[in-house]
């Protein structure tokens, strides 16, 4: 779920992924005792600050630039996995 939060933050969530996450919103909000959307539920569950999507976009931009300098490409999915591995405790 956190990977999808990251993919959404960089604007690469597919319509199907968005639809599935929107469908999960009521359960997620109930589980975490919040009102809002699935993003708010994941943010609360992970104790992310409200500025996290902006921070993710900044990291995405920097990492894309680094990949381009090295002649590589970086997909949103690969970035999301790297982000979660580096920033979310197991």
C-alpha positions in Angstrom: 0.0 0.0 0.0 2.8 2.4 0.8 4.3 1.8 -2.6 1.0 2.9 -4.2 1.0 6.0 -2.0 4.4 6.8 -3.4 3.4 6.1 -7.0 0.4 8.3 -6.5 2.5 11.1 -5.1 4.6 11.2 -8.3 1.5 11.1 -10.5 2.0 7.6 -11.9 -1.0 5.8 -10.4 -3.0 4.0 -13.1 -6.8 4.6 -13.3 -7.3 0.9 -12.2 -5.1 1.3 -9.2 -6.9 4.6 -8.3 -10.3 2.9 -8.6 -9.2 0.0 -6.4 -7.8 2.3 -3.8 -10.9 4.5 -3.8 -13.0 1.4 -3.2 -10.9 0.5 -0.2 -11.2 4.0 1.3 -14.2 3.3 3.6 -12.5 0.3 5.2 -9.2 2.1 5.6 -10.8 5.1 7.1 -12.8 2.9 9.5 -9.6 0.9 10.4 -7.6 4.1 11.2 -10.5 6.1 12.6 -10.2 9.0 10.2 -12.2 10.8 7.7 -10.8 11.4 4.3 -9.4 9.3 1.5 -7.1 6.4 1.2 -4.1 8.7 1.1 -5.0 10.2 4.5 -5.5 6.7 5.9 -2.0 5.5 4.7 -0.5 8.8 5.9 -1.9 8.3 9.3 -1.0 4.6 9.5 2.6 5.5 8.6 2.7 8.7 10.7 3.7 10.6 7.6 3.7 14.4 7.9 1.2 16.3 5.7 4.1 17.4 3.5 5.1 13.8 2.6 3.7 13.8 -0.9 5.7 17.0 -1.7 8.8 15.5 -0.2 8.3 12.3 -2.2 8.0 14.4 -5.4 11.2 16.2 -4.6 13.0 12.9 -4.1 11.5 11.5 -7.3 12.8 14.5 -9.2 16.3 14.2 -7.8 16.5 10.5 -8.4 15.2 10.8 -12.0 17.9 13.4 -12.6 20.6 11.1 -11.1 19.4 8.2 -13.2 19.4 10.3 -16.4 23.0 11.4 -15.6 24.0 7.8 -15.5 22.1 6.9 -18.7 19.5 4.9 -16.9 15.8 5.3 -16.5 13.8 5.1 -13.3 10.2 3.9 -13.2 7.8 5.1 -10.6 7.4 1.5 -9.5 11.1 1.0 -9.0 11.4 4.4 -7.2 8.5 3.4 -4.9 10.2 0.2 -3.9 13.4 2.0 -3.2 11.6 4.7 -1.2 9.8 2.1 0.9 13.0 0.1 1.5 14.9 3.2 2.6 12.2 4.9 4.6 9.7 2.4 6.0 10.7 0.1 8.8 10.0 -3.5 8.3 
